[in-house]
Amino acid sequence: MTVSKRAVDAEALCPHRLVLEHVTSRWGVLVLVALLERPHRFSELRRRLGRDGGREVSEKMLAQTLRTLERDGVVHRDARPVIPPRVDYSLTGLGREAAEQVRALAGWTRDRMDEVERARRAYDERHRTDDEARGT
């Protein structure tokens, strides 16, 4: 895989932000949490993410996410020369550490969703009232 000049420039300017984007992306989070349990083959990981994410991930997006996480050193790709070919994905030590952090954040969002929904309703109500007062 060739890395684009834009990606190289972004890495040079703010490398930690780019890694943060990778591990906290929609599919990155779900990949890390799934691989925290055990290694997965590509197709079973894709099915798992469809169940957990509420929407099926495309093969292209999953492949891109896995390549990015592998490049960052958090995912290990184990391609075995058998027929049919077998490729397993697992976490590296660095990946396990990142996945634990991401899982904690995902758990926090699940545990605090009621409070978030109340805050959203209150915000929407305040802004609807403000909009009505302005006549917009």
Protein Blocks (a to p, Z undefined) as FASTA:
>chain_A
ZZdfklmmmmmmmmmlmmmmmmmgmklmmmmmmmmmpccdfklmmmmmmmmnopacdfkl
mmmmmmmmmmnopaccdddddddddddddddfklmmmmmmmmmmmmmmmmmmmmmmmmmm
mmmmmmmmmmmmnoZZ
